[in-house]
Amino acid sequence: MAELKEIDFIYKQNLESDIIEYLSQRLKIDLRDAMEKYYSSKLANQIENGENGIDNLDYKNLAEDLLENELKIL
């Protein structure tokens, strides 16, 4: 069971890393700014808590949703 929790933790870390890198490239900002935007979002909390299986969605879709709904960037 501990192994499953570790795999889940690593998966979420990779997902967050992919989202942050995508935001950085899409907004043409450095990684620190992208991290700030991501970790201050509702999306980060939803992924951390595994709400509604959101952590199983594609990182690009999640990042685009963040841009459109939380950061209001189209």
Order of alpha helices (4+ residues) and beta strands (2+ residues): alpha-alpha-alpha-alpha
